[in-house]
Every structure is written in C-alpha cells, then in structure tokens.
Amino acid sequence: MPVSFALRVEDVNALVARAQAAGCTPEGEVEDPFYGSRSAELRDAFGHRWTLEQQLEQLDNDEIRQRFAAMFAG
C-alpha cells in the first residue's frame, strides 16, 4: 500500500534531480507557493508520494494571509 512522505530539505532542486535520476516521477513542477517555501512532489517506483519542501523565507501569519489574498485580488 503506497504512503506519503513530507520532508524539509536544504535544496529542493538538487534533490528532485537526484530523485529523477533514480527513477522517481515528478508530479507537477517545482513551485514557490505564497507561504515562502519551494516545493515539489514526486512518486517513486513503489507508488509512494514524496513532498519535498525548502524554506525560502520566514513569514509571519499576517504576511502569509496578505500573499494569499493577493493571489485572488483582481
């Protein structure tokens, strides 16, 4: 039965490249979401999903809320 893992890493891009070389399949692009991280999702040969996250910025809750609201502002 497949499971999901979430890991905070130092360098998402480097780890994604290593994982792909080892046979993992990306599930979408590497992204920089509004909450100050870089993230990627991969699936390994056993069907397990790996979410990798790298902290880019230290944001407080107000900054995160403002960025979230800005995504939907006209």
MODELLER restraints for C-alpha pairs under 7 A, 6 or more apart:
rsr = mdl.restraints
at = mdl.atoms
rsr.add(forms.Gaussian(group=physical.xy_distance, feature=features.Distance(at['CA:2:A'], at['CA:46:A']), mean=6.97, stdev=0.5))
rsr.add(forms.Gaussian(group=physical.xy_distance, feature=features.Distance(at['CA:2:A'], at['CA:47:A']), mean=5.43, stdev=0.5))
rsr.add(forms.Gaussian(group=physical.xy_distance, feature=features.Distance(at['CA:2:A'], at['CA:48:A']), mean=4.79, stdev=0.5))
rsr.add(forms.Gaussian(group=physical.xy_distance, feature=features.Distance(at['CA:3:A'], at['CA:48:A']), mean=5.07, stdev=0.5))
rsr.add(forms.Gaussian(group=physical.xy_distance, feature=features.Distance(at['CA:3:A'], at['CA:49:A']), mean=6.46, stdev=0.5))
rsr.add(forms.Gaussian(group=physical.xy_distance, feature=features.Distance(at['CA:4:A'], at['CA:48:A']), mean=5.70, stdev=0.5))
rsr.add(forms.Gaussian(group=physical.xy_distance, feature=features.Distance(at['CA:4:A'], at['CA:49:A']), mean=4.63, stdev=0.5))
rsr.add(forms.Gaussian(group=physical.xy_distance, feature=features.Distance(at['CA:4:A'], at['CA:50:A']), mean=5.84, stdev=0.5))
rsr.add(forms.Gaussian(group=physical.xy_distance, feature=features.Distance(at['CA:5:A'], at['CA:49:A']), mean=6.25, stdev=0.5))
rsr.add(forms.Gaussian(group=physical.xy_distance, feature=features.Distance(at['CA:5:A'], at['CA:50:A']), mean=4.85, stdev=0.5))
rsr.add(forms.Gaussian(group=physical.xy_distance, feature=features.Distance(at['CA:5:A'], at['CA:51:A']), mean=6.09, stdev=0.5))
rsr.add(forms.Gaussian(group=physical.xy_distance, feature=features.Distance(at['CA:6:A'], at['CA:50:A']), mean=5.88, stdev=0.5))
rsr.add(forms.Gaussian(group=physical.xy_distance, feature=features.Distance(at['CA:6:A'], at['CA:51:A']), mean=4.58, stdev=0.5))
rsr.add(forms.Gaussian(group=physical.xy_distance, feature=features.Distance(at['CA:6:A'], at['CA:52:A']), mean=5.92, stdev=0.5))
rsr.add(forms.Gaussian(group=physical.xy_distance, feature=features.Distance(at['CA:7:A'], at['CA:51:A']), mean=6.27, stdev=0.5))
rsr.add(forms.Gaussian(group=physical.xy_distance, feature=features.Distance(at['CA:7:A'], at['CA:52:A']), mean=5.05, stdev=0.5))
rsr.add(forms.Gaussian(group=physical.xy_distance, feature=features.Distance(at['CA:7:A'], at['CA:53:A']), mean=6.18, stdev=0.5))
rsr.add(forms.Gaussian(group=physical.xy_distance, feature=features.Distance(at['CA:8:A'], at['CA:52:A']), mean=5.91, stdev=0.5))
rsr.add(forms.Gaussian(group=physical.xy_distance, feature=features.Distance(at['CA:8:A'], at['CA:53:A']), mean=4.71, stdev=0.5))
rsr.add(forms.Gaussian(group=physical.xy_distance, feature=features.Distance(at['CA:8:A'], at['CA:54:A']), mean=5.64, stdev=0.5))
rsr.add(forms.Gaussian(group=physical.xy_distance, feature=features.Distance(at['CA:9:A'], at['CA:52:A']), mean=6.59, stdev=0.5))
rsr.add(forms.Gaussian(group=physical.xy_distance, feature=features.Distance(at['CA:9:A'], at['CA:53:A']), mean=5.94, stdev=0.5))
rsr.add(forms.Gaussian(group=physical.xy_distance, feature=features.Distance(at['CA:9:A'], at['CA:54:A']), mean=5.28, stdev=0.5))
rsr.add(forms.Gaussian(group=physical.xy_distance, feature=features.Distance(at['CA:10:A'], at['CA:54:A']), mean=5.82, stdev=0.5))
rsr.add(forms.Gaussian(group=physical.xy_distance, feature=features.Distance(at['CA:11:A'], at['CA:54:A']), mean=6.27, stdev=0.5))
rsr.add(forms.Gaussian(group=physical.xy_distance, feature=features.Distance(at['CA:12:A'], at['CA:38:A']), mean=6.89, stdev=0.5))
rsr.add(forms.Gaussian(group=physical.xy_distance, feature=features.Distance(at['CA:12:A'], at['CA:39:A']), mean=6.71, stdev=0.5))
rsr.add(forms.Gaussian(group=physical.xy_distance, feature=features.Distance(at['CA:12:A'], at['CA:52:A']), mean=6.34, stdev=0.5))
rsr.add(forms.Gaussian(group=physical.xy_distance, feature=features.Distance(at['CA:12:A'], at['CA:53:A']), mean=6.42, stdev=0.5))
rsr.add(forms.Gaussian(group=physical.xy_distance, feature=features.Distance(at['CA:12:A'], at['CA:54:A']), mean=5.92, stdev=0.5))
rsr.add(forms.Gaussian(group=physical.xy_distance, feature=features.Distance(at['CA:23:A'], at['CA:44:A']), mean=6.84, stdev=0.5))
rsr.add(forms.Gaussian(group=physical.xy_distance, feature=features.Distance(at['CA:23:A'], at['CA:45:A']), mean=6.72, stdev=0.5))
rsr.add(forms.Gaussian(group=physical.xy_distance, feature=features.Distance(at['CA:24:A'], at['CA:42:A']), mean=6.20, stdev=0.5))
rsr.add(forms.Gaussian(group=physical.xy_distance, feature=features.Distance(at['CA:24:A'], at['CA:43:A']), mean=5.52, stdev=0.5))
rsr.add(forms.Gaussian(group=physical.xy_distance, feature=features.Distance(at['CA:24:A'], at['CA:44:A']), mean=4.42, stdev=0.5))
rsr.add(forms.Gaussian(group=physical.xy_distance, feature=features.Distance(at['CA:24:A'], at['CA:45:A']), mean=6.29, stdev=0.5))
rsr.add(forms.Gaussian(group=physical.xy_distance, feature=features.Distance(at['CA:25:A'], at['CA:42:A']), mean=5.40, stdev=0.5))
rsr.add(forms.Gaussian(group=physical.xy_distance, feature=features.Distance(at['CA:25:A'], at['CA:43:A']), mean=5.18, stdev=0.5))
rsr.add(forms.Gaussian(group=physical.xy_distance, feature=features.Distance(at['CA:25:A'], at['CA:44:A']), mean=6.40, stdev=0.5))
rsr.add(forms.Gaussian(group=physical.xy_distance, feature=features.Distance(at['CA:26:A'], at['CA:41:A']), mean=6.01, stdev=0.5))
rsr.add(forms.Gaussian(group=physical.xy_distance, feature=features.Distance(at['CA:26:A'], at['CA:42:A']), mean=4.28, stdev=0.5))
rsr.add(forms.Gaussian(group=physical.xy_distance, feature=features.Distance(at['CA:26:A'], at['CA:43:A']), mean=6.39, stdev=0.5))
rsr.add(forms.Gaussian(group=physical.xy_distance, feature=features.Distance(at['CA:27:A'], at['CA:41:A']), mean=5.30, stdev=0.5))
rsr.add(forms.Gaussian(group=physical.xy_distance, feature=features.Distance(at['CA:27:A'], at['CA:42:A']), mean=5.28, stdev=0.5))
rsr.add(forms.Gaussian(group=physical.xy_distance, feature=features.Distance(at['CA:27:A'], at['CA:43:A']), mean=6.96, stdev=0.5))
rsr.add(forms.Gaussian(group=physical.xy_distance, feature=features.Distance(at['CA:28:A'], at['CA:41:A']), mean=6.87, stdev=0.5))
rsr.add(forms.Gaussian(group=physical.xy_distance, feature=features.Distance(at['CA:29:A'], at['CA:40:A']), mean=6.57, stdev=0.5))
rsr.add(forms.Gaussian(group=physical.xy_distance, feature=features.Distance(at['CA:30:A'], at['CA:38:A']), mean=6.94, stdev=0.5))
rsr.add(forms.Gaussian(group=physical.xy_distance, feature=features.Distance(at['CA:30:A'], at['CA:39:A']), mean=5.67, stdev=0.5))
rsr.add(forms.Gaussian(group=physical.xy_distance, feature=features.Distance(at['CA:30:A'], at['CA:40:A']), mean=4.66, stdev=0.5))
rsr.add(forms.Gaussian(group=physical.xy_distance, feature=features.Distance(at['CA:31:A'], at['CA:38:A']), mean=5.54, stdev=0.5))
rsr.add(forms.Gaussian(group=physical.xy_distance, feature=features.Distance(at['CA:31:A'], at['CA:39:A']), mean=5.36, stdev=0.5))
rsr.add(forms.Gaussian(group=physical.xy_distance, feature=features.Distance(at['CA:31:A'], at['CA:40:A']), mean=6.45, stdev=0.5))
rsr.add(forms.Gaussian(group=physical.xy_distance, feature=features.Distance(at['CA:32:A'], at['CA:38:A']), mean=4.39, stdev=0.5))
rsr.add(forms.Gaussian(group=physical.xy_distance, feature=features.Distance(at['CA:32:A'], at['CA:39:A']), mean=6.39, stdev=0.5))
rsr.add(forms.Gaussian(group=physical.xy_distance, feature=features.Distance(at['CA:34:A'], at['CA:64:A']), mean=6.77, stdev=0.5))
rsr.add(forms.Gaussian(group=physical.xy_distance, feature=features.Distance(at['CA:34:A'], at['CA:67:A']), mean=5.80, stdev=0.5))
rsr.add(forms.Gaussian(group=physical.xy_distance, feature=features.Distance(at['CA:34:A'], at['CA:68:A']), mean=6.30, stdev=0.5))
rsr.add(forms.Gaussian(group=physical.xy_distance, feature=features.Distance(at['CA:35:A'], at['CA:64:A']), mean=5.44, stdev=0.5))
rsr.add(forms.Gaussian(group=physical.xy_distance, feature=features.Distance(at['CA:36:A'], at['CA:55:A']), mean=6.38, stdev=0.5))
rsr.add(forms.Gaussian(group=physical.xy_distance, feature=features.Distance(at['CA:36:A'], at['CA:56:A']), mean=5.45, stdev=0.5))
rsr.add(forms.Gaussian(group=physical.xy_distance, feature=features.Distance(at['CA:36:A'], at['CA:57:A']), mean=4.80, stdev=0.5))
rsr.add(forms.Gaussian(group=physical.xy_distance, feature=features.Distance(at['CA:36:A'], at['CA:58:A']), mean=6.72, stdev=0.5))
rsr.add(forms.Gaussian(group=physical.xy_distance, feature=features.Distance(at['CA:36:A'], at['CA:59:A']), mean=6.65, stdev=0.5))
rsr.add(forms.Gaussian(group=physical.xy_distance, feature=features.Distance(at['CA:37:A'], at['CA:53:A']), mean=6.43, stdev=0.5))
rsr.add(forms.Gaussian(group=physical.xy_distance, feature=features.Distance(at['CA:37:A'], at['CA:54:A']), mean=5.45, stdev=0.5))
rsr.add(forms.Gaussian(group=physical.xy_distance, feature=features.Distance(at['CA:37:A'], at['CA:55:A']), mean=4.40, stdev=0.5))
rsr.add(forms.Gaussian(group=physical.xy_distance, feature=features.Distance(at['CA:37:A'], at['CA:56:A']), mean=4.94, stdev=0.5))
rsr.add(forms.Gaussian(group=physical.xy_distance, feature=features.Distance(at['CA:37:A'], at['CA:57:A']), mean=6.64, stdev=0.5))
rsr.add(forms.Gaussian(group=physical.xy_distance, feature=features.Distance(at['CA:38:A'], at['CA:53:A']), mean=5.62, stdev=0.5))
rsr.add(forms.Gaussian(group=physical.xy_distance, feature=features.Distance(at['CA:38:A'], at['CA:54:A']), mean=5.09, stdev=0.5))
rsr.add(forms.Gaussian(group=physical.xy_distance, feature=features.Distance(at['CA:38:A'], at['CA:55:A']), mean=6.45, stdev=0.5))
rsr.add(forms.Gaussian(group=physical.xy_distance, feature=features.Distance(at['CA:38:A'], at['CA:56:A']), mean=6.63, stdev=0.5))
rsr.add(forms.Gaussian(group=physical.xy_distance, feature=features.Distance(at['CA:39:A'], at['CA:52:A']), mean=5.45, stdev=0.5))
rsr.add(forms.Gaussian(group=physical.xy_distance, feature=features.Distance(at['CA:39:A'], at['CA:53:A']), mean=4.38, stdev=0.5))
rsr.add(forms.Gaussian(group=physical.xy_distance, feature=features.Distance(at['CA:39:A'], at['CA:54:A']), mean=6.37, stdev=0.5))
rsr.add(forms.Gaussian(group=physical.xy_distance, feature=features.Distance(at['CA:40:A'], at['CA:51:A']), mean=5.77, stdev=0.5))
rsr.add(forms.Gaussian(group=physical.xy_distance, feature=features.Distance(at['CA:40:A'], at['CA:52:A']), mean=5.28, stdev=0.5))
rsr.add(forms.Gaussian(group=physical.xy_distance, feature=features.Distance(at['CA:40:A'], at['CA:53:A']), mean=6.72, stdev=0.5))
rsr.add(forms.Gaussian(group=physical.xy_distance, feature=features.Distance(at['CA:41:A'], at['CA:49:A']), mean=6.86, stdev=0.5))
rsr.add(forms.Gaussian(group=physical.xy_distance, feature=features.Distance(at['CA:41:A'], at['CA:50:A']), mean=5.53, stdev=0.5))
rsr.add(forms.Gaussian(group=physical.xy_distance, feature=features.Distance(at['CA:41:A'], at['CA:51:A']), mean=4.47, stdev=0.5))
rsr.add(forms.Gaussian(group=physical.xy_distance, feature=features.Distance(at['CA:41:A'], at['CA:52:A']), mean=6.30, stdev=0.5))
rsr.add(forms.Gaussian(group=physical.xy_distance, feature=features.Distance(at['CA:42:A'], at['CA:49:A']), mean=5.68, stdev=0.5))
rsr.add(forms.Gaussian(group=physical.xy_distance, feature=features.Distance(at['CA:42:A'], at['CA:50:A']), mean=5.10, stdev=0.5))
rsr.add(forms.Gaussian(group=physical.xy_distance, feature=features.Distance(at['CA:42:A'], at['CA:51:A']), mean=6.55, stdev=0.5))
rsr.add(forms.Gaussian(group=physical.xy_distance, feature=features.Distance(at['CA:43:A'], at['CA:49:A']), mean=4.48, stdev=0.5))
rsr.add(forms.Gaussian(group=physical.xy_distance, feature=features.Distance(at['CA:43:A'], at['CA:50:A']), mean=6.08, stdev=0.5))
